[in-house]
């Protein structure tokens, strides 16, 4: 059984991978036979091959802008945008090759200081990285043997995120970031004989969802906004490392949850089966209503919404349950970088919605006319709409929106309101 670790590119977001690797080492899952990577993932991969985990910690706990570039530069460029717009960039390569671009000599020196050929080649762990030829985007799969003569150059080449960074020139040619071909080289690992793969993506919009739920592949990626790939904000870098640790622990069943992290729950709440029955009934009513209005087409719009948020094609009961929890906890501003118990999370959500459960709650302004309620609703955010719906669930005569309106305009908010009511009923029963 050949086990591979695959690391994507993503600039300073690479701290997320350090967090995942910490978790895997703690769980005794660091018995890799092969590590492949692109860009910063290639550098992290080299450190894993060398087993220089203290060096990797030092890298991610102390990284500064001065270690990467000389002078000021914009951090607003998005790496995924660069790769998706690559066809419009290549006409400029010829001119750019003649230009120095941003001075990344500090990065080159830093990579040279981290790469230890003696330790690298003494390791039994195999290695691969991806870079691209600048003139035609032709991919180059660099194996461990190729690293003997130009190891530092290949690492720099894979991380040359044009146009933020200049094209890298050395004896083998002119090269740019491997992300222009494959920012998460699962395919390279498969071609090198990997049977079992842990792939760590650095994008909240996964590069290879086609590898989700495949036998032998564990795909880990951040569920939160990760920011610029050239952000050196210390708080952001540390946050991503923590999230990587928690996401890995969830991926291997130690914790529960999707976006938020929960202490492992043996079973879902006893009311969950009945709630899902109500959701299926609701989805049928939504479908019939939208067939008339022709505004929505899905036969399971609630389920599809959660699947879309989680970048999944299919979601099981646990993903559905934590999808609702994530939606409401995010709405309530709950902290992501911690482990929650279900009871803590439930009570936090209910505290936010407590005012709307009072009989005297103002479910719409007293002076408003029925004809203007929909216009008033459009001024509310999702939390405001859900609050009104929750109130109506507890006080049916306090009509906020007619059924036809919420079925077609606010179907997911209605489902979330039903979830809040289920949480409240559970609390009342304790």
C-alpha positions, 0 to 999 in steps of 0.5 A, spaced: 500 500 500 503 506 497 500 512 501 501 519 498 500 526 501 498 531 496 499 539 497 496 544 493 499 551 492 496 557 495 501 562 498 501 564 505 495 559 506 500 554 506 499 554 514 493 550 513 497 544 511 501 545 517 495 544 521 493 538 517 500 535 518 500 536 525 493 533 526 495 527 522 502 526 526 498 526 532 493 521 530 499 516 527 497 517 520 504 520 517 507 514 514 507 517 507 511 513 502 510 519 497 509 527 497 507 531 491 505 538 491 505 545 487 508 551 489 508 552 496 505 545 497 511 543 493 516 546 499 511 543 504 512 537 501 520 537 501 520 539 508 515 533 509 520 528 505 526 531 510 521 530 516 523 537 518 517 538 522 520 543 527 523 547 521 516 547 518 513 550 524 518 555 524 516 557 517 509 558 519 510 561 525 515 566 523 513 568 516 514 575 514 513 579 508 521 581 508 522 573 507 519 573 500 519 580 497 523 586 497 519 592 497 511 593 497 506 590 493 499 589 493 496 583 496 489 583 493 490 578 487 487 572 488 490 565 486 484 562 483 483 568 479 490 568 476 489 561 474 482 561 471 484 567 467 491 564 465 489 564 457 489 572 457 496 572 461 500 568 456 501 574 451 504 578 456 510 572 458 514 574 452 515 581 455 515 579 462 521 574 461 525 581 459 523 584 465 525 583 473 518 583 475 517 583 483 524 582 486 523 575 490 530 574 491 529 573 499 524 568 497 529 564 493 534 565 498 529 562 504 527 556 499 535 555 499 535 555 506 530 550 507 531 545 502 536 540 505 539 535 499 542 531 504 536 529 508 532 530 502 535 524 499 537 520 505 529 520 506 525 513 504 519 518 502 518 519 495 517 526 492 514 530 486 512 537 484 509 540 478 511 546 474 509 549 467 514 551 462 512 559 461 511 559 453 506 554 452 504 552 459 506 545 458 506 541 465 513 538 468 512 533 473 519 533 477 520 527 480 525 526 486 531 524 482 530 530 478 531 534 484 539 532 485 541 537 480 536 543 480 532 542 487 532 549 489 530 551 482 525 546 481 522 549 488 522 556 486 519 554 479 513 551 482 512 557 486 513 562 481 506 565 481 506 569 475 504 575 474 505 576 482 512 573 481 516 573 475 518 567 471 523 563 473 529 562 469 535 557 470 539 551 466 532 547 464 528 553 461 523 558 463 518 556 468 512 559 472 507 556 478 505 549 477 498 551 479 497 554 471 496 546 470 494 543 476 494 546 483 493 540 487 497 534 483 493 528 485 493 526 478 501 526 479 500 521 485 496 516 482 501 516 476 506 515 481 503 509 484 499 511 490 493 507 492 491 511 498 491 519 498 490 525 503 489 531 499 490 538 502 487 543 498 488 551 500 482 553 496 475 554 499 472 553 492 476 546 491 480 545 485 478 537 484 471 536 487 471 530 482 476 526 487 471 527 493 468 521 496 473 516 492 475 510 495 482 511 498 482 519 497 481 523 503 480 530 501 481 536 506 479 543 504 478 550 508 470 551 509 471 558 511 474 564 507 482 564 507 483 571 504 489 573 499 495 568 498 500 573 499 497 575 506 502 576 511 497 578 517 500 573 523 493 572 526 490 570 519 496 565 518 495 562 525 488 562 524 488 557 518 493 553 521 488 552 527 483 550 522 487 545 518 488 542 524 481 541 526 479 540 519 483 534 519 481 531 526 474 532 522 476 528 516 478 522 520 472 522 525 475 525 531 471 531 531 464 532 528 462 538 523 463 541 517 465 548 517 464 548 525 468 543 529 464 539 534 465 534 540 464 527 537 456 525 537 454 518 537 447 520 535 444 525 532 438 528 536 432 524 537 428 529 533 432 529 527 428 523 524 421 527 524 425 534 522 427 531 516 420 528 514 418 535 515 423 537 510 421 532 505 414 534 506 416 542 505 421 540 499 415 537 496 410 543 497 416 548 495 416 544 488 409 544 487 409 552 488 415 553 484 412 549 478 406 554 478 411 560 478 417 557 474 422 560 479 425 554 482 426 547 479 429 543 484 425 537 487 429 538 493 431 545 494 433 545 501 438 539 501 441 542 494 442 548 498 446 545 503 450 540 498 452 546 494 455 550 500 459 544 502 461 543 495 458 536 495 453 532 490 450 528 495 449 529 503 447 524 508 444 525 515 450 528 518 452 533 513 445 535 513 444 536 520 451 540 521 449 544 515 443 547 518 448 548 525 453 551 520 448 556 517 445 558 524 452 559 527 455 563 522 449 567 522 450 568 529 457 570 529 460 564 533 467 562 533 470 557 528 477 556 531 474 552 537 471 545 539 463 546 540 459 541 544 452 540 541 449 543 547 453 549 547 452 551 540 444 550 541 444 554 546 448 560 543 443 559 537 437 560 541 440 566 545 440 569 539 433 568 537 430 568 544 427 575 543 422 572 537 420 567 541 416 572 546 409 573 544 410 581 544 415 581 539 414 586 533 413 581 527 412 587 523 411 594 524 404 596 527 403 601 522 404 597 516 399 595 511 399 588 508 400 590 501 407 593 504 409 587 508 413 584 502 417 590 501 418 591 508 421 584 508 426 585 503 429 590 508 431 584 512 437 580 512 436 572 513 436 572 520 431 578 520 427 573 516 428 567 520 426 571 526 419 573 523 418 566 521 420 563 528 415 567 531 410 565 527 411 558 528 410 559 535 404 564 534 400 562 528 395 567 528 401 572 528 401 572 520 408 575 517 408 572 510 403 568 506 405 561 504 405 562 497 411 567 499 415 564 503 415 557 499 417 561 493 422 567 496 424 564 502 424 556 502 431 555 506 429 561 511 423 557 512 427 550 513 432 554 518 426 557 522 423 549 523 430 547 525 430 553 530 423 551 533 426 544 533 432 546 538 427 550 542 422 544 543 428 540 545 431 545 550 424 545 553 424 538 554 430 538 558 
